[in-house]
């Protein structure tokens, strides 16, 4: 089986700061530059078959973030989940904290750490990770997370433009020309593009596979919304989906929108494939 988190039996939450009711603080470097790693836990308590990664904003509003989660000793970190996206809206604590559920195996005794970059300099983001231990009937966890569509130049994703006609699908935006690895589980994330003053709007997004001009819709009409008072596209992270996408597949996305404002109709997309 590819879906490895049935019959979870044990949980360990790491990175929580109970004195402040938040998580471990990561601090970015210069704008769109990763900062130093922050240790989330020195040693995990048991073999885990999955991670639930949750973020909370600690800085000013209207920022985009990309987070690397890593294993290994200090100074020798190896990234296991790269450029997980989060975006903040109106207010320092306003962030869509749905979380990333990643069914990958983490041995007991593993050090976990994380680092962040942001569209703002020296921005902070908090992190908590829930480790999921499996029961006897659970198959082994998957082993690799591959990120597609991240744009480290602006701490966002791949831009989708619905075009200038309301309620009509625009052109496809290529997310990746050829997937590096097969995908057994797919998480879709949507970026706010650090837009500080959004108009109330609705979107429907199609995710497709296939060559340019011959795309076949894989997942149709993924619904998004944004309220003008919060200025944050929601949801930003969707629950993981079981899929079977071979390596070497082109992935693209398109959208329609209820508005045609040249800035506020734009959104970002990022994909996280697990195998």
N, C-alpha and C positions, 0 to 999 in steps of 0.2 A: 504494500500500500504506500502511496505517496503522502497521504494525509496522516501525520504522525502524532497528533495531540489528543487522540481519544483516550479516555480513562486516565486523565491526569490525577495523580495521587498525592502530590507533595508540592508545596510552593515555598519559595523564599524571595522576599522582597529586599532588594539591595539598593543602597543609595539614598534612602529616606533620611531626612534631617528632621527628627521629631521635635527638636527644640524650636524649630521655625515653621513646622507643618508644611515642609516642602521637600525638595530633592537636593541632590548634589549639584553644586554650581559649576558650570563650564563657562569660561570666558574666551571670547574670540580675540583674534589679533586685530591688525588693521582691517579696514573694510574688505570683505570678501576674501579673508585670509584666515586659515585655521589657527586657533590658539593652541596652548599646551594641553596635554591630556590631563584630565581629572580622574582620579581613581574612584570607581563606583563601589568595588568590593575587592579586598585583598585576596580572598580565596572563597570560591563557591562551595556550598556545603554538601552538594550531592550532584550526581550526573543529571543534567537537565536536557530535555528534548525540545525545549522551546524557550523563547524570550518574549515578554511583552514589554516594549520600550515606550515610556510615557514622558512627555515633556511639559514644562510649565515655564512661561515667559518671566524673565527677571529684569528686563530692560525696558526701554521706551517702546512706544507703540509703532506700528507700521514697519516692522522689520521682517525680513526673510532669513531663515537659518538653514544650514546644512550640517548634519551631525555624523561623525564617524564613531562607531562602536568597535572596540578592539579588545583582544586578549593578549596576555603576555606580560612579562616583567617590565618595570619602568624603564623607558629608553629603548625597549625592544618590542614595542607593541605591533601586533599584526591586525589589520582591519578585517572584521568579519561582516560588517554591515556599513556600507559607505554612503554618505550624503543622504541620510534620512532627512526629509524636509519638514519644517514647521514654519508657520507664518503667524504674525501677530496683527491684531486689528486695533480698534480704538481703545486705548488703555493699556497700561503696562502688563496687566494680568490677563488680557483678553487673547486667548489662543485656543485653537481647536485641538484639544488634547485627547483625541480618540485613541492614539497609541498604535504602534506597529507590532503585530503578532508575527514572529519569525520562528518557524518550526525547525530550528537548527540545533545540533547536538553540542553541548558544552560540558566537558568532563568536570567532575568534582575537583576542587583545588585550583580552579582557574581564576586568575586575576582579570577583572573586567574594568575597562576605563573608557572614557569618551572625550571627544574634543569637538569644538564647534567653530564655524565661521558664520558671519552675518553680513547683511547689507549695510550695517552700521558698525563703526569701529568700537572695539572693546565691549561689545554687547554680551550680556549674560543670559544663559538658558539653563534651567534646572532639569535634571534627569532622574528617574527612578526606573529600575528594571525588575520585573517579576520573572523569576525562574520557574519553569514548569517541569516537575519530575513526573515520569510516566509510570504506569502500572505494568504488570507482567505481559498483558496481551498487546501492548502498544508496539508497533514496529519501530525500527531505529529512526531517529530523526534525520532530516535532510542535512546537507552539509555546506551549502554555499548560497550566498545572497549576491546577486548581480544587479547593479543599479543602471538604469537607462534613462536618459533625458535630463540628468542634472546639469546645471550650468553654474560652474564654480565662479565664473566671472561676475555674476550678480547674486549668487547664493539662492538661485531659483531653479526653474526647470525649463522645459521646451515650450515656447510660446504657441498658443493656439489663438487664431483670429477668426471669430465667427463671420466676419465680413460686414458689409454695410447694409444688408437687408435683414430686418428683424424676422425671427422665427424661420430662418432658412439656413441650412448647413453651409458653412464656408469650406474653403479648400483644406485638404489634409496637410498636417505638419508632420514631417518625419521625426520619429523619436529615436530610432536606431535603424541603420541600413541593414544590419545583419546581427542577430542576437549572438552573443558570445557563447552562451551555454543553453541547454534546454531549460524550459520553465515548467515546473510542476505545480507551483503555487505562485499567484500573482497578487501583489498589492498595488493599488492605484492611489497616487497622491496628487492633489491639486494645489497649485501655488497661487498666492494672493498678489504676487509681483510688487510687494512693498507699496501698494497703492494706498495713499493716505486719505483719499477722499472719493470713495466709490459711490456710484448711484445704485439704488435698489434694482436688482436684476435677477433673472433666471436663466439657466443654461441647460442644454441637453448635449451630452458628449458621446461620440462614437469612438471606440477603439477598434482598429482594423489591422489585419495582416495582409501581406502581399505586395507586389511590385507597384511602383508609382503609376497611377492611372488605372490600375486593376485591383485596387484594394477590396478586400472582403471584410465586412463588418463582423468582428468577433463578439463584442459586447456593445449593445445599442442603447442610446438614450440614457446615459448615466446622468442623474439629475443633480444640479447644483443650485444654490441660491446665495444671495448676498443682500443684507439689509443696509440701507444707507446710514443708519445710526451707529452700527458696529464696524462697518467697512471691512468685513472679513468674509471671504468666500467659504461656504460650508456645504457639506463636510469636506475637510481637507484630506482625510485618510479614510479609505474604505476597508471593510473587513477583507481578509485574504480570500482569494478564489482559487479553487482547484482547477487547473488547466493542463493542457498538453501541447506546448508550443516547442517545436524542434529548434535546435541551434541553427543559425543561418537564416532566421526569419526576419523579414522587415516588419517593423511596427510603426504605425502612424495613428494620428487622432485628428478629429475634426469636431466642430461644435456649432450649435445655433444658439442665439441669445435673444432675450426680449427687448434689448436696447441696441442702439447702433453707435453710441458714443465711442469715438476712436480710441480712447484710453480705457474706459471702464468696461468695455466688452471683452478685453483681452484677459486671458488666464494662462497659467502654466500647468504642465503635466509632468509627472515623474513616475516611473514604473520600477518595481522591485521584484525580480524574479528569483525564486528559490528552487534549487534542485539538489 
